[in-house]
Amino acid sequence: MSKLIRMDRTGHTTLAEWSTDDPEAVEAAVATFRAELEQGYFAVVTRGEGEAEQVHELPTDASLVILRRPIAGG
């Protein structure tokens, strides 16, 4: 089971869960993912020990996708 979470003031909130063999759950997760990106969130997935990659499309084969706000500063 894959999970889409949003980092927030409570730690994190689970927004969607899906498995690749459930097209309706995948479609709902993709819609939620896109809506969060439109609100200004960034999405990242782990790509190995100490490595993460920002993604712009929901990788439905990822076990965990994390949404977060941009870090302030310059």
KEMIVEX-262756 format. One record per atom (N, C-alpha, C): residue number from 1; residue in three letters; x, y, z. Coordinates in nm, 4 decimals. Layout:
residues N
<atom midren="NUM" setor="ALA" u="X" v="Y" w="Z"/>
...
end
This chain:
residues 74
<atom midren="1" setor="MET" u="0.0850" v="-0.1173" w="0.0000"/>
<atom midren="1" setor="MET" u="0.0000" v="0.0000" w="0.0000"/>
<atom midren="1" setor="MET" u="0.0891" v="0.1229" w="0.0000"/>
<atom midren="2" setor="SER" u="0.0615" v="0.2148" w="-0.0904"/>
<atom midren="2" setor="SER" u="0.1347" v="0.3407" w="-0.1009"/>
<atom midren="2" setor="SER" u="0.0588" v="0.4484" w="-0.0245"/>
<atom midren="3" setor="LYS" u="0.1335" v="0.5535" w="0.0147"/>
<atom midren="3" setor="LYS" u="0.0731" v="0.6571" w="0.0970"/>
<atom midren="3" setor="LYS" u="0.1209" v="0.7947" w="0.0521"/>
<atom midren="4" setor="LEU" u="0.0287" v="0.8910" w="0.0494"/>
<atom midren="4" setor="LEU" u="0.0568" v="1.0315" w="0.0233"/>
<atom midren="4" setor="LEU" u="0.0326" v="1.1060" w="0.1533"/>
<atom midren="5" setor="ILE" u="0.1392" v="1.1717" w="0.2050"/>
<atom midren="5" setor="ILE" u="0.1241" v="1.2460" w="0.3295"/>
<atom midren="5" setor="ILE" u="0.1643" v="1.3913" w="0.3096"/>
<atom midren="6" setor="ARG" u="0.1051" v="1.4775" w="0.3918"/>
<atom midren="6" setor="ARG" u="0.1394" v="1.6193" w="0.3913"/>
<atom midren="6" setor="ARG" u="0.1997" v="1.6518" w="0.5272"/>
<atom midren="7" setor="MET" u="0.3213" v="1.7081" w="0.5257"/>
<atom midren="7" setor="MET" u="0.3842" v="1.7530" w="0.6495"/>
<atom midren="7" setor="MET" u="0.3116" v="1.8797" w="0.6935"/>
<atom midren="8" setor="ASP" u="0.2718" v="1.8838" w="0.8204"/>
<atom midren="8" setor="ASP" u="0.1992" v="1.9993" w="0.8713"/>
<atom midren="8" setor="ASP" u="0.2283" v="2.0173" w="1.0193"/>
<atom midren="9" setor="ARG" u="0.1551" v="2.1048" w="1.0829"/>
<atom midren="9" setor="ARG" u="0.1811" v="2.1384" w="1.2235"/>
<atom midren="9" setor="ARG" u="0.1609" v="2.0206" w="1.3185"/>
<atom midren="10" setor="THR" u="0.0870" v="1.9210" w="1.2776"/>
<atom midren="10" setor="THR" u="0.0638" v="1.8052" w="1.3640"/>
<atom midren="10" setor="THR" u="0.1706" v="1.6980" w="1.3431"/>
<atom midren="11" setor="GLY" u="0.2622" v="1.7203" w="1.2514"/>
<atom midren="11" setor="GLY" u="0.3621" v="1.6206" w="1.2138"/>
<atom midren="11" setor="GLY" u="0.3369" v="1.5812" w="1.0703"/>
<atom midren="12" setor="HIS" u="0.2273" v="1.5109" w="1.0469"/>
<atom midren="12" setor="HIS" u="0.1859" v="1.4809" w="0.9102"/>
<atom midren="12" setor="HIS" u="0.0398" v="1.4346" w="0.9089"/>
<atom midren="13" setor="THR" u="-0.0196" v="1.4498" w="0.7916"/>
<atom midren="13" setor="THR" u="-0.1570" v="1.4071" w="0.7688"/>
<atom midren="13" setor="THR" u="-0.1586" v="1.3162" w="0.6466"/>
<atom midren="14" setor="THR" u="-0.2185" v="1.1996" w="0.6587"/>
<atom midren="14" setor="THR" u="-0.2334" v="1.1100" w="0.5449"/>
<atom midren="14" setor="THR" u="-0.3474" v="1.1602" w="0.4578"/>
<atom midren="15" setor="LEU" u="-0.3153" v="1.1861" w="0.3298"/>
<atom midren="15" setor="LEU" u="-0.4151" v="1.2382" w="0.2366"/>
<atom midren="15" setor="LEU" u="-0.4732" v="1.1304" w="0.1461"/>
<atom midren="16" setor="ALA" u="-0.3931" v="1.0278" w="0.1153"/>
<atom midren="16" setor="ALA" u="-0.4410" v="0.9220" w="0.0256"/>
<atom midren="16" setor="ALA" u="-0.3588" v="0.7959" w="0.0476"/>
<atom midren="17" setor="GLU" u="-0.4218" v="0.6838" w="0.0228"/>
<atom midren="17" setor="GLU" u="-0.3541" v="0.5533" w="0.0209"/>
<atom midren="17" setor="GLU" u="-0.4048" v="0.4790" w="-0.1014"/>
<atom midren="18" setor="TRP" u="-0.3173" v="0.4034" w="-0.1664"/>
<atom midren="18" setor="TRP" u="-0.3568" v="0.3319" w="-0.2869"/>
<atom midren="18" setor="TRP" u="-0.2650" v="0.2126" w="-0.3088"/>
<atom midren="19" setor="SER" u="-0.3110" v="0.1228" w="-0.3928"/>
<atom midren="19" setor="SER" u="-0.2247" v="0.0169" w="-0.4465"/>
<atom midren="19" setor="SER" u="-0.2442" v="0.0205" w="-0.5975"/>
<atom midren="20" setor="THR" u="-0.1433" v="-0.0183" w="-0.6698"/>
<atom midren="20" setor="THR" u="-0.1467" v="-0.0051" w="-0.8155"/>
<atom midren="20" setor="THR" u="-0.2546" v="-0.0908" w="-0.8799"/>
<atom midren="21" setor="ASP" u="-0.3064" v="-0.1900" w="-0.8082"/>
<atom midren="21" setor="ASP" u="-0.4125" v="-0.2735" w="-0.8656"/>
<atom midren="21" setor="ASP" u="-0.5536" v="-0.2206" w="-0.8346"/>
<atom midren="22" setor="ASP" u="-0.5614" v="-0.0982" w="-0.7816"/>
<atom midren="22" setor="ASP" u="-0.6897" v="-0.0350" w="-0.7518"/>
<atom midren="22" setor="ASP" u="-0.6974" v="0.0987" w="-0.8268"/>
<atom midren="23" setor="PRO" u="-0.7451" v="0.0956" w="-0.9527"/>
<atom midren="23" setor="PRO" u="-0.7454" v="0.2166" w="-1.0356"/>
<atom midren="23" setor="PRO" u="-0.8226" v="0.3338" w="-0.9759"/>
<atom midren="24" setor="GLU" u="-0.9295" v="0.3081" w="-0.9054"/>
<atom midren="24" setor="GLU" u="-1.0070" v="0.4165" w="-0.8454"/>
<atom midren="24" setor="GLU" u="-0.9276" v="0.4862" w="-0.7357"/>
<atom midren="25" setor="ALA" u="-0.8561" v="0.4097" w="-0.6544"/>
<atom midren="25" setor="ALA" u="-0.7741" v="0.4675" w="-0.5478"/>
<atom midren="25" setor="ALA" u="-0.6569" v="0.5452" w="-0.6074"/>
<atom midren="26" setor="VAL" u="-0.5987" v="0.4936" w="-0.7151"/>
<atom midren="26" setor="VAL" u="-0.4886" v="0.5644" w="-0.7828"/>
<atom midren="26" setor="VAL" u="-0.5400" v="0.6964" w="-0.8382"/>
<atom midren="27" setor="GLU" u="-0.6547" v="0.6945" w="-0.9031"/>
<atom midren="27" setor="GLU" u="-0.7127" v="0.8166" w="-0.9605"/>
<atom midren="27" setor="GLU" u="-0.7409" v="0.9200" w="-0.8519"/>
<atom midren="28" setor="ALA" u="-0.7928" v="0.8775" w="-0.7388"/>
<atom midren="28" setor="ALA" u="-0.8199" v="0.9694" w="-0.6279"/>
<atom midren="28" setor="ALA" u="-0.6898" v="1.0262" w="-0.5726"/>
<atom midren="29" setor="ALA" u="-0.5866" v="0.9437" w="-0.5616"/>
<atom midren="29" setor="ALA" u="-0.4570" v="0.9898" w="-0.5108"/>
<atom midren="29" setor="ALA" u="-0.3947" v="1.0919" w="-0.6059"/>
<atom midren="30" setor="VAL" u="-0.4036" v="1.0669" w="-0.7354"/>
<atom midren="30" setor="VAL" u="-0.3496" v="1.1601" w="-0.8359"/>
<atom midren="30" setor="VAL" u="-0.4223" v="1.2940" w="-0.8259"/>
<atom midren="31" setor="ALA" u="-0.5533" v="1.2923" w="-0.8118"/>
<atom midren="31" setor="ALA" u="-0.6310" v="1.4161" w="-0.8006"/>
<atom midren="31" setor="ALA" u="-0.5919" v="1.4926" w="-0.6742"/>
<atom midren="32" setor="THR" u="-0.5764" v="1.4232" w="-0.5640"/>
<atom midren="32" setor="THR" u="-0.5349" v="1.4868" w="-0.4388"/>
<atom midren="32" setor="THR" u="-0.3950" v="1.5450" w="-0.4522"/>
<atom midren="33" setor="PHE" u="-0.3037" v="1.4693" w="-0.5134"/>
<atom midren="33" setor="PHE" u="-0.1665" v="1.5134" w="-0.5349"/>
<atom midren="33" setor="PHE" u="-0.1649" v="1.6439" w="-0.6153"/>
<atom midren="34" setor="ARG" u="-0.2365" v="1.6478" w="-0.7245"/>
<atom midren="34" setor="ARG" u="-0.2402" v="1.7673" w="-0.8102"/>
<atom midren="34" setor="ARG" u="-0.2989" v="1.8876" w="-0.7362"/>
<atom midren="35" setor="ALA" u="-0.4023" v="1.8656" w="-0.6586"/>
<atom midren="35" setor="ALA" u="-0.4646" v="1.9748" w="-0.5826"/>
<atom midren="35" setor="ALA" u="-0.3660" v="2.0338" w="-0.4815"/>
<atom midren="36" setor="GLU" u="-0.2878" v="1.9490" w="-0.4183"/>
<atom midren="36" setor="GLU" u="-0.1894" v="1.9968" w="-0.3208"/>
<atom midren="36" setor="GLU" u="-0.0774" v="2.0754" w="-0.3900"/>
<atom midren="37" setor="LEU" u="-0.0340" v="2.0298" w="-0.5063"/>
<atom midren="37" setor="LEU" u="0.0682" v="2.1041" w="-0.5809"/>
<atom midren="37" setor="LEU" u="0.0149" v="2.2415" w="-0.6201"/>
<atom midren="38" setor="GLU" u="-0.1105" v="2.2487" w="-0.6600"/>
<atom midren="38" setor="GLU" u="-0.1721" v="2.3764" w="-0.6975"/>
<atom midren="38" setor="GLU" u="-0.1794" v="2.4734" w="-0.5791"/>
<atom midren="39" setor="GLN" u="-0.1800" v="2.4206" w="-0.4583"/>
<atom midren="39" setor="GLN" u="-0.1835" v="2.5043" w="-0.3378"/>
<atom midren="39" setor="GLN" u="-0.0435" v="2.5448" w="-0.2926"/>
<atom midren="40" setor="GLY" u="0.0588" v="2.5056" w="-0.3690"/>
<atom midren="40" setor="GLY" u="0.1944" v="2.5483" w="-0.3382"/>
<atom midren="40" setor="GLY" u="0.2825" v="2.4465" w="-0.2683"/>
<atom midren="41" setor="TYR" u="0.2343" v="2.3254" w="-0.2509"/>
<atom midren="41" setor="TYR" u="0.3169" v="2.2226" w="-0.1878"/>
<atom midren="41" setor="TYR" u="0.4172" v="2.1651" w="-0.2866"/>
<atom midren="42" setor="PHE" u="0.5307" v="2.1195" w="-0.2337"/>
<atom midren="42" setor="PHE" u="0.6304" v="2.0436" w="-0.3103"/>
<atom midren="42" setor="PHE" u="0.6134" v="1.8976" w="-0.2727"/>
<atom midren="43" setor="ALA" u="0.6417" v="1.8082" w="-0.3669"/>
<atom midren="43" setor="ALA" u="0.6335" v="1.6646" w="-0.3399"/>
<atom midren="43" setor="ALA" u="0.7714" v="1.6026" w="-0.3557"/>
<atom midren="44" setor="VAL" u="0.8070" v="1.5142" w="-0.2636"/>
<atom midren="44" setor="VAL" u="0.9350" v="1.4448" w="-0.2696"/>
<atom midren="44" setor="VAL" u="0.9159" v="1.2967" w="-0.2424"/>
<atom midren="45" setor="VAL" u="1.0048" v="1.2166" w="-0.3008"/>
<atom midren="45" setor="VAL" u="1.0091" v="1.0731" w="-0.2753"/>
<atom midren="45" setor="VAL" u="1.1529" v="1.0346" w="-0.2436"/>
<atom midren="46" setor="THR" u="1.1694" v="0.9322" w="-0.1633"/>
<atom midren="46" setor="THR" u="1.3015" v="0.8809" w="-0.1305"/>
<atom midren="46" setor="THR" u="1.3559" v="0.8006" w="-0.2481"/>
<atom midren="47" setor="ARG" u="1.4820" v="0.8227" w="-0.2789"/>
<atom midren="47" setor="ARG" u="1.5490" v="0.7504" w="-0.3882"/>
<atom midren="47" setor="ARG" u="1.6723" v="0.6772" w="-0.3394"/>
<atom midren="48" setor="GLY" u="1.6677" v="0.6319" w="-0.2159"/>
<atom midren="48" setor="GLY" u="1.7804" v="0.5586" w="-0.1596"/>
<atom midren="48" setor="GLY" u="1.8292" v="0.6255" w="-0.0324"/>
<atom midren="49" setor="GLU" u="1.9300" v="0.5682" w="0.0265"/>
<atom midren="49" setor="GLU" u="1.9842" v="0.6155" w="0.1531"/>
<atom midren="49" setor="GLU" u="2.0268" v="0.7623" w="0.1435"/>
<atom midren="50" setor="GLY" u="1.9565" v="0.8488" w="0.2172"/>
<atom midren="50" setor="GLY" u="1.9916" v="0.9896" w="0.2226"/>
<atom midren="50" setor="GLY" u="1.9642" v="1.0679" w="0.0949"/>
<atom midren="51" setor="GLU" u="1.8852" v="1.0125" w="0.0028"/>
<atom midren="51" setor="GLU" u="1.8566" v="1.0807" w="-0.1233"/>
<atom midren="51" setor="GLU" u="1.7058" v="1.0942" w="-0.1424"/>
<atom midren="52" setor="ALA" u="1.6655" v="1.2128" w="-0.1866"/>
<atom midren="52" setor="ALA" u="1.5247" v="1.2375" w="-0.2174"/>
<atom midren="52" setor="ALA" u="1.5179" v="1.3144" w="-0.3479"/>
<atom midren="53" setor="GLU" u="1.4054" v="1.3026" w="-0.4146"/>
<atom midren="53" setor="GLU" u="1.3858" v="1.3699" w="-0.5427"/>
<atom midren="53" setor="GLU" u="1.2508" v="1.4398" w="-0.5418"/>
<atom midren="54" setor="GLN" u="1.2493" v="1.5645" w="-0.5887"/>
<atom midren="54" setor="GLN" u="1.1228" v="1.6348" w="-0.6047"/>
<atom midren="54" setor="GLN" u="1.0531" v="1.5794" w="-0.7281"/>
<atom midren="55" setor="VAL" u="0.9229" v="1.5557" w="-0.7156"/>
<atom midren="55" setor="VAL" u="0.8448" v="1.5018" w="-0.8272"/>
<atom midren="55" setor="VAL" u="0.7288" v="1.5944" w="-0.8587"/>
<atom midren="56" setor="HIS" u="0.6886" v="1.5962" w="-0.9851"/>
<atom midren="56" setor="HIS" u="0.5788" v="1.6807" w="-1.0307"/>
<atom midren="56" setor="HIS" u="0.4576" v="1.5988" w="-1.0751"/>
<atom midren="57" setor="GLU" u="0.4750" v="1.4692" w="-1.0853"/>
<atom midren="57" setor="GLU" u="0.3673" v="1.3738" w="-1.1135"/>
<atom midren="57" setor="GLU" u="0.3716" v="1.2686" w="-1.0037"/>
<atom midren="58" setor="LEU" u="0.2575" v="1.2176" w="-0.9639"/>
<atom midren="58" setor="LEU" u="0.2540" v="1.1175" w="-0.8582"/>
<atom midren="58" setor="LEU" u="0.3157" v="0.9868" w="-0.9075"/>
<atom midren="59" setor="PRO" u="0.4257" v="0.9427" w="-0.8454"/>
<atom midren="59" setor="PRO" u="0.4825" v="0.8129" w="-0.8816"/>
<atom midren="59" setor="PRO" u="0.4015" v="0.7024" w="-0.8120"/>
<atom midren="60" setor="THR" u="0.3113" v="0.6411" w="-0.8843"/>
<atom midren="60" setor="THR" u="0.2181" v="0.5466" w="-0.8225"/>
<atom midren="60" setor="THR" u="0.2863" v="0.4214" w="-0.7693"/>
<atom midren="61" setor="ASP" u="0.4116" v="0.3983" w="-0.8085"/>
<atom midren="61" setor="ASP" u="0.4848" v="0.2821" w="-0.7579"/>
<atom midren="61" setor="ASP" u="0.5646" v="0.3134" w="-0.6310"/>
<atom midren="62" setor="ALA" u="0.5684" v="0.4393" w="-0.5887"/>
<atom midren="62" setor="ALA" u="0.6413" v="0.4778" w="-0.4671"/>
<atom midren="62" setor="ALA" u="0.5616" v="0.4353" w="-0.3439"/>
<atom midren="63" setor="SER" u="0.6316" v="0.3936" w="-0.2405"/>
<atom midren="63" setor="SER" u="0.5611" v="0.3538" w="-0.1187"/>
<atom midren="63" setor="SER" u="0.5181" v="0.4744" w="-0.0357"/>
<atom midren="64" setor="LEU" u="0.5942" v="0.5845" w="-0.0462"/>
<atom midren="64" setor="LEU" u="0.5623" v="0.7033" w="0.0310"/>
<atom midren="64" setor="LEU" u="0.5958" v="0.8276" w="-0.0506"/>
<atom midren="65" setor="VAL" u="0.5001" v="0.9193" w="-0.0587"/>
<atom midren="65" setor="VAL" u="0.5196" v="1.0490" w="-0.1236"/>
<atom midren="65" setor="VAL" u="0.4887" v="1.1540" w="-0.0173"/>
<atom midren="66" setor="ILE" u="0.5827" v="1.2475" w="0.0020"/>
<atom midren="66" setor="ILE" u="0.5695" v="1.3485" w="0.1061"/>
<atom midren="66" setor="ILE" u="0.5487" v="1.4849" w="0.0424"/>
<atom midren="67" setor="LEU" u="0.4464" v="1.5550" w="0.0887"/>
<atom midren="67" setor="LEU" u="0.4190" v="1.6913" w="0.0460"/>
<atom midren="67" setor="LEU" u="0.4638" v="1.7852" w="0.1568"/>
<atom midren="68" setor="ARG" u="0.5268" v="1.8971" w="0.1183"/>
<atom midren="68" setor="ARG" u="0.5687" v="1.9958" w="0.2159"/>
<atom midren="68" setor="ARG" u="0.5644" v="2.1331" w="0.1528"/>
<atom midren="69" setor="ARG" u="0.5582" v="2.2343" w="0.2368"/>
<atom midren="69" setor="ARG" u="0.5651" v="2.3730" w="0.1905"/>
<atom midren="69" setor="ARG" u="0.7109" v="2.4073" w="0.1598"/>
<atom midren="70" setor="PRO" u="0.7335" v="2.5047" w="0.0719"/>
<atom midren="70" setor="PRO" u="0.8712" v="2.5498" w="0.0473"/>
<atom midren="70" setor="PRO" u="0.9320" v="2.6046" w="0.1761"/>
<atom midren="71" setor="ILE" u="1.0613" v="2.5885" w="0.1913"/>
<atom midren="71" setor="ILE" u="1.1322" v="2.6412" w="0.3066"/>
<atom midren="71" setor="ILE" u="1.1581" v="2.7890" w="0.2834"/>
<atom midren="72" setor="ALA" u="1.1246" v="2.8715" w="0.3803"/>
<atom midren="72" setor="ALA" u="1.1438" v="3.0159" w="0.3676"/>
<atom midren="72" setor="ALA" u="1.2920" v="3.0510" w="0.3822"/>
<atom midren="73" setor="GLY" u="1.3305" v="3.1564" w="0.3210"/>
<atom midren="73" setor="GLY" u="1.4681" v="3.2025" w="0.3338"/>
<atom midren="73" setor="GLY" u="1.5255" v="3.2362" w="0.1979"/>
<atom midren="74" setor="GLY" u="1.6482" v="3.2722" w="0.1948"/>
<atom midren="74" setor="GLY" u="1.7025" v="3.3125" w="0.0677"/>
<atom midren="74" setor="GLY" u="1.8414" v="3.2787" w="0.0566"/>
end
